[in-house]
């Protein structure tokens, strides 16, 4: 399921990063790599603040839909 479906406070394991090659590279540079844990800190109108590799990152709903957990 996409990362956007995870509720605040839950943790998931990234299974796949989708989208165009440019989008995949952008997300991988932020730390969204298959096999890593990602925790949703807050969720407002589909936009997320997540904790990945010890960093907090804000991503929009469109980007969150490309990350499968």
C-alpha positions in Angstrom: 0.0 0.0 0.0 1.2 3.6 -0.5 2.8 5.5 2.3 -0.1 7.9 2.2 -2.3 5.2 3.7 -0.2 4.8 6.9 -1.6 6.6 10.0 0.4 9.0 12.2 2.5 7.1 14.7 2.8 4.0 12.5 6.0 2.6 11.0 6.3 0.7 7.7 9.1 -0.8 5.6 9.6 0.6 2.2 9.0 -2.0 -0.4 9.3 0.0 -3.6 9.7 3.5 -4.9 7.7 4.2 -8.0 7.4 7.0 -10.5 9.5 8.3 -13.3 13.3 7.8 -13.1 13.8 11.5 -12.0 11.2 11.1 -9.2 12.8 7.8 -8.0 16.2 9.4 -7.8 14.9 12.4 -5.9 13.1 10.2 -3.3 16.2 8.0 -3.0 18.4 11.0 -2.4 16.0 12.0 0.5 16.5 8.5 2.0 13.5 6.6 0.7 15.3 3.4 -0.2 13.7 -0.1 -0.3 14.2 -2.0 2.9 14.4 1.0 5.2 11.9 1.8 8.0 9.8 5.0 7.7 7.6 6.4 10.5 4.8 8.8 9.9 5.0 11.6 12.5 2.0 13.6 11.3 -0.6 13.6 8.6 -2.6 16.7 7.5 -4.8 16.6 4.4 -2.7 13.7 3.0 0.6 15.6 3.4 3.0 13.8 5.6 5.9 14.5 7.9 8.0 11.3 8.2 11.0 10.2 10.1 13.5 8.3 8.0 17.1 7.6 8.9 16.9 9.9 11.8 15.7 12.9 9.8 12.2 14.5 9.5 11.0 15.1 6.0 7.8 16.7 4.8 6.4 15.2 1.6 3.2 15.8 -0.3 0.4 13.4 -1.0 1.5 12.8 -4.6 5.0 11.8 -3.6 3.7 9.7 -0.7 1.6 7.7 -3.2 4.7 6.7 -5.1 6.3 5.1 -2.0 5.0 1.6 -1.4 5.2 0.1 2.1 
